[in-house]
């Protein structure tokens, strides 16, 4: 896992949304960014790859590292 010191504004919006919800679905998270589906998918994938977000079933949630970063 690599942790980047800076993230894109859209990724910050995703982390912020997940900070206040135990988990959320794709469509719910996408509403927080106003991005197209393709752009949102790209940023969500980057958060999963970086170890800040994990996918469980059809929902996404913050990892411990994601909670620390989002705070």
C-alpha positions in Angstrom: 0.0 0.0 0.0 1.2 3.5 -0.8 -0.1 6.5 0.9 0.0 9.7 -1.0 0.4 13.0 0.9 -2.0 14.8 -1.3 -5.2 13.7 -2.9 -7.5 15.1 -5.6 -10.4 17.3 -4.4 -12.9 14.6 -5.6 -11.1 12.0 -3.5 -11.4 14.3 -0.5 -15.1 14.5 -1.1 -15.4 10.8 -1.1 -13.4 10.4 2.1 -15.5 13.1 3.7 -18.7 11.4 2.8 -17.5 8.0 4.2 -16.3 9.7 7.4 -19.9 10.3 8.4 -21.4 7.0 7.2 -20.3 3.5 8.1 -20.5 2.5 4.4 -22.1 3.8 1.2 -23.0 2.5 -2.2 -21.5 3.7 -5.5 -24.4 6.0 -6.4 -24.6 7.6 -3.0 -20.9 8.4 -3.0 -21.0 9.7 -6.6 -23.6 12.3 -5.6 -21.0 13.9 -3.3 -18.6 14.7 -6.2 -20.7 15.9 -9.2 -18.5 13.9 -11.4 -19.4 11.6 -14.4 -19.5 7.9 -13.6 -16.2 7.3 -15.4 -14.3 10.1 -13.6 -15.8 9.0 -10.2 -14.9 5.4 -10.9 -11.3 6.5 -11.5 -11.0 8.4 -8.2 -12.7 5.7 -6.2 -10.4 3.1 -7.6 -7.4 5.3 -6.7 -8.6 5.5 -3.1 -9.0 1.7 -3.0 -5.6 1.2 -4.4 -4.0 3.6 -1.9 -5.6 1.7 1.0 -7.9 4.5 2.2 -11.1 2.8 1.1 -12.2 -0.8 0.8 -15.1 -2.5 -0.9 -17.2 -4.9 1.0 -20.0 -6.5 -1.0 -21.6 -3.6 -2.9 -20.6 -0.9 -0.4 -17.5 1.1 0.2 -16.1 2.0 3.6 -13.0 3.7 5.1 -10.1 1.6 6.2 -8.2 2.6 9.4 -5.7 4.6 7.3 -8.6 6.3 5.5 -10.2 7.3 8.8 -6.9 8.8 10.0 -6.4 10.7 6.7 -10.0 11.9 6.6 -9.8 13.3 10.1 
